[in-house]
């Protein structure tokens, strides 16, 4: 509810669908992502009363959202989000870090532990990286598009971000200040240490039947 209310104060969760994660194997044919989005929009028009299809592009991992741009989504600005990065380049979600902190502190009075301070982050060997998340939306009808122009708190446009709009800031282990970067300050790592349980859980349920 918080997501839709920030963009459209008068709408509710019944008015939009959100693409939580979109990932397609590189072996798929060219334009498979665009075809999937097109079929999704077609299905929504035929089977729902939903007004908008909404998503984020992960600028923090170097993706401005070109697939959404080619599918004629509208761009609505960006927010900053963060991720922790190990010394080997493994990206670790802040919730995973908080669970580690909770276990280490023996806390049972809260769902998640606290974020590590600068000293603790250095002890754990993590850098903290902030990057942009780009907001995209697809109105299902012309009426829904007109509504956006009058009632949304965001400025929706087809002036899309590109690679040169990507930006990061990083605080390395033991440091107290962030350094601005124009290049992604980490690499995608196959050296998995902190995300083993998450990966094992998803691999165990990766059949189509379980997915649906």
C-alpha positions as CSV (number, residue, x, y, z in Angstrom):
1,X,0.0,0.0,0.0
2,X,2.8,2.4,0.8
3,X,4.2,2.1,-2.7
4,X,1.1,3.1,-4.6
5,X,0.1,5.8,-2.1
6,X,3.4,7.5,-2.5
7,X,2.8,7.8,-6.3
8,X,-1.0,8.1,-6.3
9,X,-2.6,9.1,-3.0
10,X,-6.1,8.2,-4.1
11,X,-5.3,4.7,-5.4
12,X,-4.9,1.4,-3.5
13,X,-3.1,-2.0,-4.1
14,X,-6.0,-3.2,-6.3
15,X,-5.1,-0.6,-8.9
16,X,-1.6,-1.9,-9.8
17,X,0.6,-4.9,-10.3
18,X,4.3,-4.8,-9.5
19,X,7.1,-6.7,-11.2
20,X,9.1,-7.8,-8.1
21,X,11.9,-9.5,-10.0
22,X,12.4,-9.9,-13.7
23,X,15.2,-12.2,-14.8
24,X,15.7,-14.1,-18.0
25,X,18.5,-16.4,-19.0
26,X,20.9,-15.2,-21.7
27,X,20.2,-18.3,-23.7
28,X,16.6,-17.0,-24.5
29,X,16.0,-15.6,-27.9
30,X,16.5,-11.9,-28.6
31,X,13.8,-9.6,-27.4
32,X,12.3,-12.3,-25.1
33,X,12.0,-9.7,-22.3
34,X,10.0,-7.3,-24.5
35,X,7.7,-10.1,-25.7
36,X,7.1,-11.2,-22.1
37,X,6.2,-7.7,-21.0
38,X,3.9,-7.3,-24.0
39,X,2.1,-10.5,-23.2
40,X,1.8,-9.5,-19.6
41,X,0.1,-6.2,-20.5
42,X,-2.2,-8.0,-22.9
43,X,-3.2,-10.5,-20.2
44,X,-3.8,-7.8,-17.7
45,X,-6.1,-5.9,-20.1
46,X,-8.1,-9.0,-20.8
47,X,-8.4,-10.4,-17.3
48,X,-8.1,-7.6,-14.7
49,X,-9.2,-4.0,-13.9
50,X,-5.7,-3.1,-12.9
51,X,-4.7,0.4,-14.0
52,X,-0.9,0.2,-13.9
53,X,2.1,-2.2,-14.2
54,X,4.9,-0.9,-12.1
55,X,8.5,-1.8,-11.6
56,X,12.0,-0.7,-10.7
57,X,15.3,-1.0,-12.6
58,X,18.3,-1.8,-10.6
59,X,20.7,1.0,-11.3
60,X,22.7,-0.1,-8.4
61,X,23.9,-3.1,-10.4
62,X,24.3,-1.1,-13.6
63,X,20.9,-1.4,-15.2
64,X,19.1,1.8,-16.3
65,X,16.0,-0.1,-17.4
66,X,16.5,-0.4,-21.2
67,X,14.0,-3.2,-21.5
68,X,11.3,-1.0,-19.9
69,X,12.2,1.9,-22.1
70,X,11.9,-0.2,-25.2
71,X,8.5,-1.4,-24.0
72,X,7.3,2.3,-23.7
73,X,7.1,2.4,-19.9
74,X,7.2,5.9,-18.5
75,X,10.0,6.9,-16.2
76,X,9.3,8.5,-12.8
77,X,12.6,9.4,-11.3
78,X,14.9,7.5,-8.9
79,X,15.6,6.7,-5.3
80,X,18.8,5.7,-3.6
81,X,19.1,2.2,-2.2
82,X,22.0,0.4,-0.6
83,X,23.7,-3.0,-0.5
84,X,26.6,-4.4,1.5
85,X,29.5,-5.9,-0.5
86,X,32.1,-8.4,0.9
87,X,35.8,-8.3,0.2
88,X,35.3,-10.9,-2.6
89,X,32.6,-8.8,-4.2
90,X,29.5,-10.7,-3.0
91,X,26.5,-8.5,-2.7
92,X,24.6,-9.0,0.6
93,X,21.2,-7.5,1.4
94,X,21.0,-5.4,4.5
95,X,18.4,-7.9,6.0
96,X,21.0,-10.6,5.8
97,X,23.4,-8.4,7.6
98,X,20.8,-7.6,10.3
99,X,20.1,-11.3,10.8
100,X,23.8,-11.9,11.3
101,X,24.0,-9.0,13.8
102,X,20.9,-10.4,15.7
103,X,22.4,-13.9,16.0
104,X,25.8,-12.5,17.1
105,X,24.1,-10.3,19.8
106,X,21.8,-13.1,20.9
107,X,18.8,-10.8,20.4
108,X,15.3,-12.5,20.6
109,X,13.2,-9.4,21.2
110,X,13.2,-8.2,17.6
111,X,12.7,-9.7,14.1
112,X,15.9,-8.2,12.8
113,X,19.1,-6.9,14.4
114,X,20.6,-3.4,14.0
115,X,22.7,-2.2,11.1
116,X,26.4,-2.4,11.8
117,X,28.2,0.9,12.6
118,X,31.4,1.9,10.7
119,X,33.7,0.1,13.1
120,X,31.6,-3.1,13.0
121,X,31.3,-3.0,9.2
122,X,35.1,-2.8,9.1
123,X,35.4,-5.8,11.4
124,X,33.0,-7.8,9.2
125,X,34.9,-6.8,6.1
126,X,32.0,-5.2,4.3
127,X,31.8,-2.1,2.2
128,X,28.4,-0.3,1.9
129,X,27.4,0.9,-1.5
130,X,24.6,3.2,-2.5
131,X,23.2,3.4,-6.0
132,X,20.1,4.5,-7.9
133,X,16.9,2.6,-8.4
134,X,14.9,3.8,-11.4
135,X,11.1,4.0,-11.2
136,X,9.0,2.8,-14.3
137,X,5.2,2.5,-14.9
138,X,3.0,1.3,-17.7
139,X,-0.6,2.7,-17.8
140,X,-3.1,0.1,-19.2
141,X,-5.4,2.7,-20.9
142,X,-5.4,6.2,-22.2
143,X,-7.6,7.2,-19.3
144,X,-5.1,5.8,-16.8
145,X,-2.3,7.8,-18.5
146,X,-4.3,11.0,-18.3
147,X,-5.0,10.3,-14.6
148,X,-1.2,10.1,-14.0
149,X,-0.7,13.6,-15.4
150,X,-3.3,15.1,-13.0
151,X,-3.0,13.1,-9.8
152,X,0.4,11.5,-9.5
153,X,3.1,12.9,-7.1
154,X,5.7,11.8,-9.6
155,X,6.7,13.4,-12.9
156,X,6.3,10.7,-15.5
157,X,8.2,11.2,-18.7
158,X,9.9,9.4,-21.6
159,X,13.2,11.2,-20.9
160,X,14.9,8.0,-19.9
161,X,18.1,7.5,-17.8
162,X,21.1,6.1,-19.7
163,X,24.4,4.6,-18.6
164,X,25.9,8.0,-18.0
165,X,23.2,8.6,-15.3
166,X,24.4,5.7,-13.2
167,X,26.1,6.8,-10.0
168,X,27.4,5.2,-6.8
169,X,28.9,6.1,-3.5
170,X,30.9,3.6,-1.4
171,X,32.2,3.5,2.2
172,X,34.9,0.8,2.5
173,X,35.8,-1.2,5.6
174,X,37.1,1.0,8.3
175,X,36.3,4.2,6.6
176,X,33.8,6.8,7.8
177,X,33.3,8.8,4.6
178,X,31.7,7.9,1.3
179,X,33.5,8.2,-2.0
180,X,31.5,9.0,-5.2
181,X,32.0,6.7,-8.2
182,X,30.9,6.9,-11.8
183,X,31.8,3.2,-12.3
184,X,30.1,0.3,-10.4
185,X,32.5,-0.2,-7.4
186,X,32.1,-4.0,-7.2
187,X,31.9,-7.0,-9.5
188,X,29.4,-9.8,-9.6
189,X,31.0,-12.6,-7.7
190,X,30.6,-16.4,-7.8
191,X,32.3,-16.7,-4.5
192,X,29.2,-17.3,-2.4
193,X,29.6,-17.2,1.4
194,X,26.9,-15.1,3.0
195,X,24.0,-16.0,0.7
196,X,24.3,-19.8,0.7
197,X,21.1,-20.5,2.6
198,X,19.1,-18.1,0.4
199,X,20.4,-19.8,-2.8
200,X,19.8,-23.3,-1.5
201,X,16.2,-22.4,-0.5
202,X,15.4,-21.1,-4.0
203,X,17.1,-23.9,-5.8
204,X,15.0,-26.4,-3.8
205,X,11.7,-24.9,-5.1
206,X,12.6,-24.0,-8.7
207,X,10.0,-26.1,-10.5
208,X,7.3,-24.3,-12.5
209,X,4.6,-25.9,-10.4
210,X,6.1,-24.7,-7.2
211,X,6.6,-21.2,-8.6
212,X,2.9,-20.9,-9.5
